[in-house]
């Protein structure tokens, strides 16, 4: 049996919050359908900020020596990435944006026109939570902009989306709403 690998990334500092619960549910479902899952928490990783040196465009890996090297290995070995990140100011948290910046040369090759993707054949699922209630989260672009920014990284890298789930009005939720649970489970059939 050819087992497929999942890289599950938590981009939230709250390991017991709504975003983490969404990721944990996705991990549980992925394991139930036969995926081998590796979970990382970006807030537990040592990741320096991108310096903009662009050396990675030639080397295909960041020249700074920290946890990015091990993340790159996991990313290159996986078939599916599940990224769970809350909405911060209608965007992703700094840890997620920094991860994208640090993966520039891993994700794409520069050309004279549009960037050439380097991670084709992989898939991704995006999970996000936002304290703003629906429909205001969508109307005012809170969760929509965060999803768009995450999607842009993976699309440029050549990866294919298989799902996105947004949980609005997340503040003080004790458990995930049933419709959110169903949406996450449908992503991993």
Number of C-alpha atoms within 10 A of each C-alpha: 4 6 9 14 20 25 24 26 21 27 27 26 17 14 15 11 19 28 27 24 18 24 25 18 15 24 23 13 18 23 15 12 10 13 20 16 19 14 17 16 17 19 15 11 13 11 18 15 14 18 11 10 9 16 15 20 17 12 11 18 20 24 15 16 11 13 14 20 16 9 18 18 10 19 21 14 14 19 21 24 24 24 22 30 29 30 24 16 13 19 21 24 17 13 21 22 18 16 18 19 17 25 24 24 22 22 29 22 18 13 8 6 6 10 14 16 18 18 20 16 11 19 20 23 23 25 25 28 27 24 19 18 13 15 11 13 22 16 10 13 16 21 29 17 18 26 23 14 16 22 19 13 18 24 18 20 24 20 22 18 17 14 16 18 21 26 24 23 17 21 13 9 11 11 12 16 12 8 11 15 17 11 15 23 16 13 18 17 9
